[in-house]
Amino acid sequence: MAQAIAPLPAAASPHRPASHQPALLFRVWRAITRNLVVFYAFLALLYIYLPVIVVVIFSFNDNTGRYNFTWQGFTLKSWLNPCGVSGLCPAMVKSLQLAALSTLGATLLGTMIAFAIVRHRFSGRTATNVLIFMPMATPEIVMASSLLALFLNLGIPTGFGTILIGHILFNISYVVVTVKARLQGMNSSLEEAAMDLYANEWHTFHKITLPLVTPGIISAALLAFALSFDDFIVANFNSGNVVTFPMFVWGAAQRGVPPQINVMGAAMFIVALGLALASLAMQRRSA
């Protein structure tokens, strides 16, 4: 009788915490395997944005030496005085002016070229498509040196105007590719329906085509602005006495990296992120 009513061994108790550990590990592993693509995407994004995170963190560094590579303490003095380094703010203003003007010119020209390629059939259309991709496939240093040789042979002094011409040239290709992809994905039956309802060409373009293609134009403009602001090689070859922000950073890196450079970089990243989110919201709203 004593053997029949003996209690179960302690190891078989279902309430011991040790029995939950294999089940917990199994659930974690199953969650990772089910979301493996998301997990890899998170690691890729972390790898891409890790330098940006470092730039933002070191913009708050209380740096006392020449190089802002060692964390020495938290401070807001660099954010409160971003123009504390001589020549930094004028270089930033030049880069913003170049980016804005080149974006405007490249977006206008590239959008018209994209409409011509997608909506019309003309002789040389295939060659135009190939030539559009050439600035994207050509190494930037080849384009920069070629532009410099062209300006020198024509007797054009290098400076703000020559940098602007170079930025518009290589930005047009990116604008055409972006806007052309948007146009090819549009449903042409909407425009045909508007024409069937007695709308003329202008009203159809203004009421139907332009609202549908606007998200692509905005995306192309943001891309052109970022490429122009980020450019160093074309600006370095054709700048003359003009100093842009990338050129200032390159020159400052040889003498020391002040925290104000990190402040400018972090501020531009925040602005770019806000514009990208706004563009995404507009695309979802239009959809």
N, C-alpha and C positions, 0 to 999 in steps of 0.2 A: 504493500500500500504506500509506503514511504517513497518507493521508487516511482510509483505512478503519478504522484503529485509533486515531483521535484520541479523547481522553477527552471525556466529556460536559461541558457547561458547568457552572460552579459553581452557577449559579442553579437548575439542575434537581436538585440533590442533595437527597434526601429527609430528610437529617439536619440541615439548617440550622434554627435555632430560629425564624427569621422566618416559616417556613411554618406553624408551629404557632399563631401568633397569631390568624389568621382562624378557624381551627377552634375555638380556645378561646373566642373571643367568640361564635361560633355556638352552642356548647354552653351557654354561660351564658345567652344570649338564649332558647334553646329551653327551658331549665329554668325561666326566669322566666315565659314564656308558658304553659307547662304548669301552673304553680302560681300563676297570676295571682290567683285568689281568695285563696289563702293569703297572697300578698304584700300585697294590699290590706288583708286582715284584720290583718296584722302592723303595717302603717302606721297603721291606725285605732286599734289597741290602744296603739301608741306615742304617738299623739296624745292619747288619753284619759288615759294614765297618766303622761305627762310632768310635769304639775304635782305628782303624788304623788312622783315621783322627785326633783323639786326640793325638796319638803318634807323628804324623808328625808335628802338630802344636806346641807341647811342646818341640820338638827338637830345636826350635828357641827361646825358653824361656830364658830370662836373669836371671837364677835362682841364688840366693845367699844363700839359706838355704840347709838343708840336703835333703829335699824332693821336687821333681819337680812336685808339684800338684797345685800350684797357679801361675797364669800368672802375671809376673812382668815386662815384656817388651820384645821387639824384639831384637835379636842379632844373629850374625853368628859365634860367637866365638866357639861354640860347634862343628859346621860343619868344621871349619878351624882346629880344634884340636880334632879329634875324639878319639885319643889315650891318652887323657889327664888324664884318670883314670887308675891307676896302675892295671895291670892284665887284662884289658878289651880286648885289641887287641890280646894278646896271646890266650885268651879263644875263641875269634872269629876265629882265625886261626885254632885252634884245631877242632872247630865245622865244619868249611869248609872242612878241610882234611877228617874228618870222613864222612861227607855227600858225598863228591866226591868219596871216595873209596867204601863206602857202596852202593852208587848208581851204580857204575861200576859193582861190584860183583853181586848185586841183579838183575840188568838188564840183565846181561849175563845168569845167572842161571834161572831167571824167564822166559825169552824169550824161552829158550830151553825147559823148562817144559811146557810152553803154546803150543809150536809146537807139543810136544809129546802127549799132551792130546787131542788136536783138530785133528791132522792129523793121529794118529795111534790108533789102537785098541789092547790093551794088558790086561793081567790079572792084576787085582788090579787097573784098571783105575778109577772105581767109588770110591774106597777107597782113591786114590790119590786126587781126586776132593774134598772129604770131609776133608782130612788132610790139603789141601791148605787153606781152610777157617778157620781152627782152630786158627792160630795165630791172625787172624783178630777178631775172636769172643772171644778169651781169654782176660781177663783183663790184662792190661800191667804190673800191679804190680805183678801178678802171674808169668808172664814170667820173669820179672826182678829178683824176688827172686829165681825162679827155676834155672836161669842161674848162679846166685851167688852161690847157693848150689852146682851146677855141677862143677864150676871152683874151689871151695874150696876143694871138694872131690877129684878132679884130681890133686890138687896141683899147679894149674895154677895161677900165680899172676895177680891180677886185674890191669887194666890200659887201655892203648889205644887199644890194641889188643882185649881185652874182650868186650869193648864197640863196636868195629867194628863187631865182631861176632854177637852180639845181634842185631845191626842195620840191618845187612844183613838178619838175620833170619826173622824178622817181615816185612822187605821190600819185600821179595820174594813173599809173598802172594799178595800184592797189584800189583806188576808187572805182575804176572801170570793172575790175574783177568782182568787187563787192556788190556794186549796183547791178551788174549784169546777172549775177546769181539771183538777186531779188526779182528782177524783171522776168527771168525764165521761170521762176516759181509762181508767178501770178496767173490768175485765171482770166484769160482773155474774154470769156463769155460775159463777164460783168461789163466790160467796155462795149461789147457788141449789144448788150441789152440796153445800155444807156443811149447808144446811137439809134436803136429801134424805137426808143421813146422820144425821138426828135431832139436829142441833145446834139449840139454841134461839136466839132473837134475840141474847141477850147473848154467848153463846159465839161465834156467827158474827161479831159485831162485834169481839170481843176477839181472836179468832184469825185472822180473815181481813181484815175491813175496815180495822181500825186499823193493822195492819202495812203494808198497801198504801198507805194515805193518809198515813202518818207522814212520808215524805220531803216531801210537799207542805206539810204543817203546819210542818215545820222550816224550809222555804224561806220560807213566809209569816212565820214568827216572826222570822227573820233580817232580812227586808225591813222588817218593822214596827220592829224594834230600830234599824236604820240610819236610817229616816225620822224616828223620834222623837229619836234622838241628834243628828241633823243639823238639826232644826227650829230656825228663828230667828224667823220672823214670828209664829206663834201664841204662842210663848213671850214675845216682846217686847211683844205687846199685852196679855197676861194674866198677866204674871209678878209684878206687885207689887214686892216687895223681893227676890225670888228671882233669882239670877244663874246662868244655865246656861253651859255651855262655849261654845256659839256666841255668846252675848251677851258673854261675857268677851273672846272674840277680836275681836268687833266694837269693843268699847270700847278694847281694847289697841291696835288698829290706828290709832287716832287719836292715841295718845301714843308708840307704838313697838311693835315686834314682837319680843319676847324669844325666844331659841332654844328655851326650854322649851315654847312653843306648838307648834313643829315637832316636838319630842320627843313630846308627847301625840298629835299627829296621826299621826305615824309609828307609834307604839305601837298606836293604834286600828286603823290600816290593817293592821298585821301580824296582830292578833287577828282582824279581820274576814276576812282572807284565809285564816287557819287554819280558821275556822269554815266558810267556804264550801267549802274543800277537804274538810273532814270530812263536810259534808252531801253533797257529790258522791260521796265514797267510800261513804257509807251508801246512796245511791240505787243505785249500781252493785252493791253487795252484795245489796240487796233484789231487784234485777232478776235 
